[in-house]
Amino acid sequence: MCGIVGYVGQKQVGSEVVIEGLRALEYRGYDSAGIAFLRSDKTLCLEKAVGRVQNLEGQLEQIDDTKATAAIGHTRWATHGAPTVGNAHPHYNADRSIAVTHNGIIENYLELKQELEAAGYEFVSETDTEVIPHLIEFHTNRSKTFISGLEKAISRLRGAYALAIVTTKTPDTIYAARLSSPLVLGIAKSAAYIASDPMAITSHTKDVVYLNDYELAAVHKDGSYDIRDYKRAQTVNRKAERLEHNHASGELGNYEHFMLKEMHEIPDTIRAATQGRIRPDSNTVKLGGLESVADQLRFIDRIVIVACGTSYYAGLVGEYLIEEIAGIPVEVQLASEFKYRNEPFSRGTALLAISQSGETADTIAALKKVENYGVLRLGVVNAVGSTIARMTDSGVYCHAGPEQAVASTKAFVAQVSVLTLIALHLSGGNSPLYKPILHELEHLPAKAESILAQAKDIEKLAHKYKDARDFLFIGRNYGYPCALEGALKLKEISYIHAEAYAAGEMKHGPLAMIDENFPTLAIATDSPLLEKTISNIQEIKARKGLVLAIATEGNKDIKRLVSDAFYIPGSLEQTQPILIALVEMLFAYYVAIANGHNVDRPRNLAKSVTVE
Ligand code: M6R
């Protein structure tokens, strides 16, 4: 989704720093980009382009003087108004002395716009953002200092925002403010940075200050900064913290696409999520992140998991795991639904948020909803230092590293791996499944490698099914969330209509859709319910439906029944989802490639969904 980068410093490298930062954020999905920089003559130069950051760079090359000690830039994912140059950020006031980039949505923008129009302000875009520079001008003209007027203007905004502001009035300082949208300051010796994602600035500094809601920061060219909480009207003293982890954007290497690269990282992802947490010598699980809440966890009698998209489906796998292994009732809710529901919520309930980015607006809102309930808030998050990681009481990091393709692959695997460890941890070792699962987790990376080694076979299957207009995914028990995730993967990158059903539901409606043009991907791996799934496959076959099955190696019978089968190595039913998901991801990838789609940046989607 939208991305923000800002620079202020002694060196005249603002434009370069901002463009480099915007490039690092490209993977998040966007439709236009723009930059505002302060020239040495203290005038503000604005450039915007539809499409790639590369287009913006091309425009900058045509400009004589791009040297800047202060600059802000933006990649926009359209919400209010089409992706046009006029709607691209930065937005500015009439005399172009103030420029603003904004992530989020200003909910009261119409009201503010009417008020500003009545005061004589004119608008040139369809965006909600454009009210901000005018509002800043209005208030700063009536205030003693720029910052006090800025504070007044920002206090009037409702909704969600991360803002970066540059002005000719204070050329040595740029500004940042946030409410419900991530923003971080990067601090260096003679420069300071602003970014919506640390990935945009870690090549310059690893010393960062995360802003909290209702905070306004002034960052200065000598690397100093001042933060004010404008809700409580008080100064905030917050030291920079060092990012120890590697936020590097990662290179494609020899891979054609990030999605392919990230699928090939899955064996290592399983290792990274489990290693050091499994103690094979003593057969125990150690989750450092949960130690501080060990006492509270003892009294938990229900867990509500909240998440969106793929993370939600990982949560559904987690539900089966935690209930079966630890015996604790679990409910999984879509974060976007949870936040508006009025349901009873006891103190014995823990809320567990799952998120790759740690910045998903709906999941953040779900956590905020229970802020005053006195309940334990846990996180399974990939992005270290992200908003969700910081707002939860405790949690377990996925350690999957940066995931750049919009379609989640290795993050799903890491989430399921971590949820398996959490289930084992919560069981206190009292489940008969405890040791077998611990043991199997160590063998999973090699099994994932063997699937990757057969990617060519999956590619052949993808070519056979690439022209399908519809696809059904079915599975039972642990196979059911896998079916849901498989259908999501196929639709989001190949744009083929795909639906998932619990196999037992076929007779209750979906069977009506089946004919020779409506293929089914059936998860028919080893499980106590396999025979029942086979019956469902028979029913589909009887209606002339083509069936592509994911089965367990050694099951020769299934080959005779279905049109096509792909075999995964034998594994426990509880650990199979990781292997099944890998096959589904590869299948979706090859179908999308065969149909000529941009797998890393599918249409209409963004990597990090920071608006509701
Ligand atoms: O960053 P999050 O895990 O919170 O994101 C949630 C969803 O937006 C995300 O999983 C989305 O569904 C992916 N594109 C799926 O591949």
Residues whose N, C-alpha, C, O or C-beta is under 5 A from the ligand:
A	BS01	M6R	C308 G309 T310 S311 I354 S355 Q356 S357 G358 T360 V406 A407 S408 K607 V609
